[in-house]
Amino acid sequence: MTTTPTPGEAALGYEQARDELIEVVRKLEAGGTTLEDSLALWERGEELAKVCRRWLDGARARLDAALAEEAREPEEAGEA
C-alpha cells in the first residue's frame, strides 16, 4: 500500500527523516513516557520509516536504471 506523503513528509530529506527516526526510537527505548506519548512517537516513527523507504526505493530505481543504461551502451557501440 502506497500513501501520498504529506507536505511535511515530502519536504523531508532522507537524512532528516533518518535522524528524526533514530531520535524517536531512542525515546521509545528509554521509556518513561505515557501511553499516549508512546503511541504518538510510534506513529511518527512509522511515518518517518515510510519517508525513508520511499527515498531508498527511489535511489534503488535510479541505480537500476543507470546500471541498465550502462549495460546497453556496449551493445549499442557494437552495433555501430
Order of alpha helices (4+ residues) and beta strands (2+ residues): alpha-alpha-alpha
